[in-house]
């Protein structure tokens, strides 16, 4: 919900130079929220492989970063930090839209 709110007029994501795309081939960054479940892990991998070289993975929120209250177990693999290199982690439970936008802007300047 926090990422979706960035598309509204209050945060002007596109005015900040970012565009949400539906085709992974058009994406530079993959923003993941929530703990990685066993069910969604294959889909995340498929989307990641469909992205062009130079792609970056961004963990948004405590659950995506380290699993938060959902550590690795029968249904979840926990957070992304234990699974794969993450370009940027955005802390919070959940992080505010302001925090997400600020982190994206900082990453774009690197």
Residue pairs with C-beta under 8 A, 6 or more apart in sequence:
1 94
2 33
2 60
2 61
2 94
2 95
2 96
2 97
2 100
3 31
3 33
3 60
3 97
3 100
5 11
5 97
6 13
6 18
6 97
6 100
6 101
7 13
7 20
10 97
11 97
11 98
11 101
13 19
13 20
13 101
16 101
16 104
16 105
17 108
18 104
18 108
21 27
24 30
24 47
24 48
24 50
24 51
25 50
25 51
25 52
27 51
27 52
27 55
28 51
28 52
28 54
28 55
28 56
29 55
29 56
29 57
29 58
29 87
29 104
29 107
30 44
30 47
30 48
30 51
30 55
30 56
30 57
30 58
31 58
31 60
32 44
32 57
32 58
32 59
32 60
32 64
32 80
33 60
33 61
33 63
33 64
33 94
34 61
34 63
34 64
35 63
35 64
35 67
35 68
35 70
35 76
35 77
35 78
35 79
36 44
36 64
36 76
36 77
36 78
36 79
36 80
36 83
37 75
37 76
37 77
38 75
38 76
38 77
39 75
41 77
48 55
48 57
56 87
56 88
56 107
57 80
57 84
57 85
57 86
57 87
58 86
58 87
58 88
58 89
58 90
58 103
58 104
58 107
59 65
59 79
59 80
59 81
59 86
59 88
59 89
59 90
60 90
60 94
60 95
60 100
61 68
61 90
61 91
61 92
61 93
61 94
61 95
62 68
62 79
62 91
62 92
62 93
62 94
63 69
63 70
63 79
63 93
64 79
64 80
64 89
65 79
65 80
65 81
65 86
65 89
65 90
65 91
66 78
66 79
66 81
66 82
67 76
67 78
67 79
67 82
68 79
68 93
70 76
70 78
71 78
72 78
72 82
77 83
80 86
81 89
87 107
88 103
88 107
90 99
90 100
90 103
91 99
92 99
95 103
